Amino acid sequence: MIVLGLTGSIGMGKSTTAKLFAEAGVPVYDADATVHMIYEGEAVPAIEAAFPGTTADGKVDRQRLSAQVLHDPAAIQRLEQIVHPMLRAHHEKFLADAERSGAAVAVVDIPLLFETGGEKRVDAVLVVSATPEIQRQRILARDNMTDEKLNAILARQLPDAEKRRRADFVVDTSHGLDPVRERIRDILDQAAKIPRRRA
């Protein structure tokens, strides 16, 4: 089974691209959805202990947590030490299940793939990209998003040009869904010929 790492900066159309892979019958692991799930379950006690007052009703309150960690690199690191081992366990289970199901290709959708060294754990990297104007427009249309918040998020992400340079495949989402579907078909054809390289 070939594992494709799907990544891209905020607002580039990564979630839509992941959905189109799933639509094409490819098993897709969604790191963000897994974070949501553990923030409503197994991660809650450890996060409350490390960051008191950031949980309510048995769930992590993402806004309170964000307010405590966003501008504090040491706090972000502490949070990652809690969350990453849990995510890794879910990720490994997903791959084992996909392999068992006989899938030829699996996609792991990981926003900070390069930033966390995740490219070593996949066979090829697929970067989702769009023009900077489209990116900004998409993000600022979201609820609770401000220029300041956007700049803080972008500061933690590798620049788009660098991601594209390091990618095996680039998917441009600037021109609607049909070109993306077509690109996915190309990538799936080529994926069958990729040598396995993950650690």
C-alpha positions, 0 to 999 in steps of 0.5 A: 500500500502506498501512503500519500501525505496530504498537506497545504497551508490554511485556506488552500482547499485541503479538506475539499481535496481530502473529501474528493480522495474519499469520494474516489474510494481512497481511505483518508485519515483526517488529523484535524478530525482526530484532534476534535475527537480526542479533545472530546475524550481521551485528551481532556484530563491531561489538557485540563491538568496542564492548562487549567480552565481550558475544558468545560462539560468534559470537552476541551474548549478550543477558544480558551486553549488557543488563548492560553497557547497561541503566543507561547511556544513553550505552551504549544510544545507542552500541548504537542507532547500530550496530543502527538502520542495519541494522534500517532496511535490513531494514525497507526491504527488507520494505516493497519485497517487500510492495509487490511482492507486491501487498499492500494493507496491511503491518504493521510491529511496532516496540516503540519506534515513538513513542520512535524517531520511527517514527510518521512512517514509517507511514500509521497507528499501531495501539497494543496495550493491556491493563489495568495489572494484566494487563500486570504479571501477563503480564510477571512470569510471564516467565523472568528477569523481576524487578520491577527489570528491568520498571521499567527497561524501562517507564522507557524506554517512553512511558506506555500512556495517551500511546500510546493518545492518539496512536494511530489505532487501539487494540486491547485484548487484555484479553478474549482472542483473539476480540475482537482478531480482530474488531478486526483485521477492522475495522482492515483494512476502515478501512485501505483508506480511510486516506490515505497519510501516511508520509514 
